Amino acid sequence: MTKSIIALILLLTVTGCGLDSKSKDTSSFDRYQIAISSDGKVYRLDKKSGETVIIENGVCKRIKEPEPMNLTINSLFMTEEGKIIQYTGKGAFKPSTPRQLTLDLDAIDAEITRRQGKDGETVPKRLPGETIPDYLKRTGQQ
């Protein structure tokens, strides 16, 4: 298995995955870099253009770059480790202040009942998936 991977790397380095004859100004040894990930996938980086391809079953497949996204200040993101971070602007992030990110529907219903049921009237429960503005419209409180 290891010998076949090494042979594949050498073959791809020399051939350059379809390197055309127009690019004879740079040898494939200088232009391309081959890397093997920890899960055994083989990647080829074109140092000149920045293009990256994954090599699967002897076929080069271009890896598409993700679309850049505009970050909004104070927006929240989850890291790969599951931690919540907050974008503070100018490329900087900070750990998010602890707060409840998921809402407990029963707790929301109990709070609505506590706030609006003081006069002894019956407060209808929210329907599953119903947002608070929809609930307020349905119950005539808005």
SULGI-V564731 format. One record per residue. N is the residue number from 1. RES is the residue in one small letter. PHI is phi as a letter, one per 20 degrees, with the letter a starting at -180 (NA if undefined). NEAR is the number of other C-alpha atoms within 12 Angstrom. Layout:
BEGIN
n = <N;N>
res = <RES;RES>
phi = <PHI;PHI>
near = <NEAR;NEAR>
END
This chain:
BEGIN
n = <1;2;3;4;5;6;7;8;9;10;11;12;13;14;15;16;17;18;19;20;21;22;23;24;25;26;27;28;29;30;31;32;33;34;35;36;37;38;39;40;41;42;43;44;45;46;47;48;49;50;51;52;53;54;55;56;57;58;59;60;61;62;63;64;65;66;67;68;69;70;71;72;73;74;75;76;77;78;79;80;81;82;83;84;85;86;87;88;89;90;91;92;93;94;95;96;97;98;99;100;101;102;103;104;105;106;107;108;109;110;111;112;113;114;115;116;117;118;119;120;121;122;123;124;125;126;127;128;129;130;131;132;133;134;135;136;137;138;139;140;141;142>
res = <m;t;k;s;i;i;a;l;i;l;l;l;t;v;t;g;c;g;l;d;s;k;s;k;d;t;s;s;f;d;r;y;q;i;a;i;s;s;d;g;k;v;y;r;l;d;k;k;s;g;e;t;v;i;i;e;n;g;v;c;k;r;i;k;e;p;e;p;m;n;l;t;i;n;s;l;f;m;t;e;e;g;k;i;i;q;y;t;g;k;g;a;f;k;p;s;t;p;r;q;l;t;l;d;l;d;a;i;d;a;e;i;t;r;r;q;g;k;d;g;e;t;v;p;k;r;l;p;g;e;t;i;p;d;y;l;k;r;t;g;q;q>
phi = <NA;f;f;f;f;f;f;f;f;f;f;f;f;f;e;m;l;n;f;e;f;f;d;f;f;c;f;f;f;e;e;d;c;d;c;d;f;f;e;n;f;d;c;c;d;e;f;f;e;n;f;c;c;d;d;c;l;m;d;e;c;f;e;e;f;f;f;f;d;e;e;d;g;m;f;d;c;d;f;f;e;n;e;e;c;c;f;d;o;l;m;d;c;c;f;f;f;f;b;f;e;d;d;e;f;f;f;f;f;f;f;f;f;f;f;d;e;f;e;n;f;e;d;f;f;f;e;g;n;f;f;f;g;f;f;f;f;f;e;m;d;c>
near = <8;10;9;12;22;17;14;28;29;22;19;31;28;21;22;35;30;18;21;13;12;9;15;14;13;17;21;28;24;18;25;29;29;31;25;21;12;8;8;15;20;29;33;38;30;27;19;18;13;16;20;26;31;28;29;21;12;22;17;23;19;18;17;12;11;6;6;7;7;11;17;16;17;20;19;23;22;17;14;8;8;10;17;22;23;23;22;18;15;12;13;15;23;22;20;21;15;12;11;9;13;8;14;13;18;14;14;20;24;17;19;23;20;16;15;19;16;12;10;10;11;14;23;18;25;25;17;13;13;17;17;22;14;16;22;19;13;17;19;11;14;10>
END
